[in-house]
Amino acid sequence: MTQMRIVQIELPLNRIFPYGTPTAGPIGHYFDLKVIVRVDKRPFGVLIGRDVQCPVLQWRERIEWFEGQLPIGGHRGPVPASSVKWRYVGHIQKDMYAENPGSLTFRMWHQKFTAASLDPPNHPPPGLKAAAKELDAETACRKWIAEHGFEWCIPGLTDKPGMGLTCGSRGGGGDSLVISNTRRRVVYFDLGFSGFPTRIHCVQILESVAGRASIHKFIAAAVPKSIVDNETYLQKWRNQLTGPQTFTP
């Protein structure tokens, strides 16, 4: 059986887009995992078969929840997040691909061989383009690539993690651990493939106070929990709420 190899994985900054506003949720971000793969041409023709063994996609998330207690007494206007007392509630940790491989996030991974026929971003030869027109295009493209070999980009592994601003029980990875409208959710992403050493790490921090967004932040890098939980950084990100999105701490 022919082996598929991962050549490169990348988190393109120009493919990170925020959605939602401070008063209209949900809030969150779109982001893409860009994957380049390669299958080498079979050295012995059909003797080793017409199938391709693929690495396993790993989409690991650690989702942490914090609940905020509003100050006692009346308050005119929006409640400042700095006056809220925050407590850590707990976390959910899962491999989302193993948990729900049928998610729309992973649709293009299931169509990875057909994706090779897309131009752009790839430049498929005529034989591969013809295979993509068959009734079972994924199987036909898989067989063609197993026989001839090809290197291509798989586009569209797009996630859109978000959080509602009103009370709610859904929060990514299953049920929310905090259902009030004053809460903070932090998602640590660890993305990659079995047998491939490079990992993509990123962090999303979303926070609301009394139903208004107070943090709307995505960091395209590995960030330790000691920084993410640090009040100095949290206040910095609150101050960035209405400015341009930056993807660094």
N, C-alpha and C positions, 0 to 999 in steps of 0.2 A: 504494500500500500504506500502511495506517495504521501510525503509529509508536507503540511503547510507550515511555514516559518513566519513568525512575526519579525518584521524588519524594523519598524518604528511605531511608537505610540506618542501622541502629542495632545496637549490641551491648548488649542489656538486661542489667544487672547481676543482676536477679532471676532470670535464666535461666542463670546459671553455677553448675554443681553439681560438686563434687569426687566422685570415687569411688576405692575402694581404701583400704587402711589401711597403716600403716608395716610390717606384717609379712605382709600378704595383698595381692598384686598381681593384675592390673595396677593401677597408679595413673594417674590422669589427671583430666580435666574434661570435662563436657558444656557446650557453649555454643551459643547461637543467633545467627544473623544475621537480623535483622528487616528486611524489605524492603517498602516501599510503592511501588506502581507506578500509572501512569495511562495510559489510552488515551482520547483525545478522540473524540467522536462524529464520524463522517465527514461532511464538509460537502456531498458530492455523491453520497450514497447508494452504490449498488452500482457506480457508474462507476469507483471507485478500488479495487474488489475487496473480498474478504471475508477478507483475511489481515492479520496484524499482524507487523511487523518488530520483533524484540526485541533489546535490548542483550545483549552477551556477558558472562556471569558470569566473574569472575576470582577465583580462590582461590589466591593465591600463598603459598608457604611456603619459608622458609629454615630447614633443620633442621641444627643444629650438634651434634657429638658430642665428648665429653670422656671420657677413660679415666683411672681412678684406680689408683694403685699403693699397696697397703696397706703399713703399716709392717712391717719385718722383726721377727720374734720373736713370741712368744705374747702374747695379749691376752685378758684376762677380760672377758666381756660384749660388748655392741655396740662396734664400732670407731668412735670419733668421726671425723666427716668432716673435721674440722680437722687430723687427723693424716695424712690421705691426700694424696699428691702427684698433682696433676691435670695432664694434658697434653691439648692440643687435637689431635684426630685429623683432622677434616675436616667437610665439610658437603655436604648435598644441597639443591638449589634447584629447585623445580618449580612450575608452575601445576597444582594438583591437579585442577581441573575439566577443563582441556585434556588432562591425562594420563588421567583416568578419569571421564568424564562420567556413567557408569552407576553410580557409587558411591551408596550409600544416603544419604550426606550431601546429595546434590543431587536426591533424589527429588522433593521438592516444587517445585523449579524446573522440572522436566519436567511437572509437573501445575499449573503456575501459573495457567492459565485456569480449571480446575476449582476451584482454591483460592478464586477470587472468589465462588463460590457458598456458601462455608462461613459459617455464622452461629452463634456468633461465629467469627472477629473481624470479619467483614464484614456488611453489611446488604444482601444482593442483592435486586433487584426480582424480581417473579414470573417474568418472561421468562427471566432468567438461571437461576433455580432450576429452571425447566422444562427448559432446555437441559442442565443437569447430570444430568438423569435419562435422557438419551438413551444409546444403546448406546456410541457414541464421544463420551463427555461432554467430553473435552478439546477436540476439534474443534468440537463444537457450541457450547461456551462461548466459544471463540476467535472463531467467526463472529458470535455475538451481541454480544460486546464490540466487535468491529471495526465493527459497524453502529451500535451505540447509545452506545458509550463507557462507561467506568467507572473508578473509582479504588478500589484494594483493597490489603489486606495479604496478603503471601504468608508463611504461618507455616511453621515446621518445617524451616528450613535449619539442621539441627543437626549439629555435629561433636562427636566424642568422642575427641580425641587422647589416647593413653595409652602407657605403657611398662611392660614386665614387670619384676619384681624379680629373677627368676632369670635365668640365662644365656639369651640368645635372639638370633635373627638377624633378627627383624622389629622395625621401629621407626618406622613412619610414613614415607611417601614411598618405600617399597621396603625394601631390606635395611638392617639396622642396621650402622653403621660400627664399633660396639663390641659384642661379644657377651658380655663378662664381666658379673658381677653387681655390679661397682663401676663405675658410669658416670653420666654426666650428659648429658641431652638438652635442648637449648634450641630451641624453635620460634618463629620470628618470623613472624607472620601479617600479610599485606597483602591485604585483601579489598575487592572493589568490582565495578564494572561499566564496560565500555567506554563512553566518552563522558560519564561522570558523574564530576565532580571529587572528590567526597567519598570518602575511603578509611577503612576500619576497620583500625586497627593494634592488635595485642595480642601478648603474649609468654607462653609457657608454659615453666616451668623444672621439670624432673623429675630427681631424683638418687637413686641408691641406693648404699649401701656394704655390701658383703658380703651382699647380698640383702635389706637393710632400707632402706625409704625414708628419705631424709635431707632432701630438698627436695620439696615438693608445692605449687607456686606458679603462679598465673595472674594476669597483670597486664593489665587492660583498658585499655591505653594504649600508645602508642609509647614504647619504652624503648631508649636507645642501647646498643650492645654494650659500651661502656666501663663502664656501670653493671652490666649483666647479668654481666660477667666479673669484677667487682670483688669481692675476697674479703670486704670489709666487708659488702656487701649479701648475698653468698652465706651468710655466717654468720648474718646477720639472718633470712634466710628459713629456715635450718635451725632456728633457735630458734622459728619460727612453725609448725613441723610439726604439733603436736598442738593448736594453738589454733584459733580461728575463722578461716575463710578471709577474707582481705582482698584486694581486687583492685587495690591501688596498690603502688608499689615500697616 
